Amino acid sequence: MFDVASSEVILLGVVALLVIPPKDLPKAMRVAGHWIGKVRGIANQFRSGFDTMLRESELQEMEKKWAAENARIMREHPPEPVQMLPMAGPPEEAHGADSDEGEAAPVLTDPPVITTPAPAEADAPRPATGAQA
C-alpha cells in the first residue's frame, strides 16, 4: 500500500532519535506500532468488504447469463409433453394384461425337503490305537 524504502526508514529513525529522548523511545515505538496495526486492520476490512461486493456482483452477473442461456435452450428445445398411461387397476392386473391370455397363472408350491443320509461306518474315523501312535 505505502511504498517505504529502507533509506526512508533510517531517516525516520534518526529524526525520532533527535526529537524523542532515548528513555521515551520504546513507549513511542509501541504507540506507533499500535496505530500502524489499527490502520492495517481498517485497510484489511475495507479490502475484504470491497472483495465481497465484487464477488457478489460477479455472481449476479453469472446468474443472469445462466438464466438467459437456460431460457434460450428451453426455447430451442421445448420439453415434450408426457402422456400418462391409463392404469386399469393394481399393478398385478396391469402386468397380466401384457402377457398371453392362454397362459395359466403361476402356482406357488412348498420348497422341497432335502434330507441327508447318515454317514456310513466306513466313513467314520477310527480310534487311534497304541501301535499307530
Secondary structure, 3 states (H helix, E strand, C coil): CCCCCHHHHHHHHHHHHHHCCCCCHHHHHHHHHHHHHHHHHHHHHHHHHHHHHHHHHHHHHHHHHHHHHHHHHHHHCCCCCCCCCCCCCCHHHHHHHHCCCCCCCCCCCCCCCCCCCCCCCCCCCCCCCCCCC
